[in-house]
Amino acid sequence: MATLEEFIAQVTAEVEEQKPLKKSIGNETVEFDDNDYEWVINNRANELFWQQENGWIQARKDAYGSIEDQLDMQYWDSVNGTTVWADHIAQVKSDNPKPA
């Protein structure tokens, strides 16, 4: 797991390779100033850090499927004596582990 400082260093290196970055102000195109570069680096690094720390939550939500589908799995498990729902949940958790 990377620290925020490591993500900042990574993004800084990526931005350095892409320089000069430019922006439009009115009808004029100008190069980013130091504040612009700092803003881009910090924003992207924070986004990467957040994804690392919290991305598993959305990944699990997406993989679980709808409540309706889960209830249907539970119903058929009770009718058939199977463990499809529990196996599905265990697989989702295994595929999308919570960071330590």
C-alpha positions in Angstrom: 0.0 0.0 0.0 1.3 3.4 -1.0 1.3 6.4 1.2 -0.1 9.7 0.1 3.5 11.0 -0.1 4.4 8.1 -2.5 1.4 9.0 -4.7 2.5 12.6 -4.7 6.0 11.6 -5.9 4.5 9.3 -8.5 2.1 12.0 -9.9 4.8 14.6 -9.7 7.0 12.4 -12.0 4.1 11.9 -14.4 3.4 15.6 -14.5 7.1 16.5 -15.1 7.1 14.2 -18.1 4.0 16.0 -19.5 5.2 19.5 -19.1 4.4 22.1 -20.3 0.7 21.9 -19.4 -1.5 24.7 -20.7 -4.8 26.2 -19.9 -7.1 28.6 -21.6 -7.9 32.0 -20.0 -10.4 33.8 -22.2 -9.0 33.7 -25.7 -5.4 33.1 -24.5 -3.6 29.8 -23.9 -1.0 30.0 -21.1 1.3 27.6 -19.4 0.3 26.4 -15.9 2.0 28.3 -13.1 3.4 26.6 -10.0 0.0 26.8 -8.2 -1.7 25.0 -11.1 0.9 22.3 -11.2 0.6 21.9 -7.4 -3.2 21.7 -7.6 -3.1 19.0 -10.3 -0.5 16.9 -8.5 -2.3 17.1 -5.1 -5.7 16.4 -6.6 -4.6 13.3 -8.6 -2.5 12.0 -5.7 -5.4 12.3 -3.3 -7.7 10.6 -5.8 -5.3 7.7 -6.1 -4.9 7.4 -2.4 -8.7 7.5 -1.9 -9.2 4.8 -4.5 -6.6 2.6 -2.8 -8.2 3.1 0.6 -11.9 3.0 -0.4 -12.1 1.6 -3.9 -12.9 -1.9 -2.5 -16.2 -0.5 -1.2 -17.6 0.4 -4.6 -16.1 -2.7 -6.2 -18.0 -4.9 -3.7 -21.2 -3.0 -4.2 -20.9 -3.5 -8.0 -20.1 -7.2 -7.6 -22.8 -8.0 -5.1 -25.6 -7.4 -7.5 -29.0 -6.1 -6.7 -30.8 -6.8 -3.4 -33.5 -8.5 -5.5 -31.0 -10.9 -7.1 -29.5 -11.7 -3.7 -33.0 -12.3 -2.2 -33.7 -14.6 -5.1 -30.5 -16.5 -4.5 -31.4 -16.9 -0.8 -34.9 -18.1 -1.7 -33.6 -20.8 -4.1 -30.9 -21.7 -1.6 -33.6 -22.4 1.0 -35.7 -24.4 -1.5 -32.8 -26.4 -2.9 -30.6 -26.7 0.2 -27.7 -24.9 -1.6 -25.3 -22.2 -0.6 -25.2 -20.2 -3.8 -25.8 -16.8 -2.1 -23.2 -17.4 0.7 -20.7 -18.6 -1.8 -21.3 -15.5 -4.0 -20.8 -13.2 -1.0 -17.6 -15.0 0.0 -16.3 -14.7 -3.5 -17.0 -11.0 -3.7 -15.3 -10.4 -0.4 -12.3 -12.5 -1.5 -12.0 -10.7 -4.9 -12.3 -7.3 -3.3 -10.5 -7.4 0.0 -10.7 -4.7 2.6 -7.3 -3.1 3.1 -5.5 -4.0 6.3 
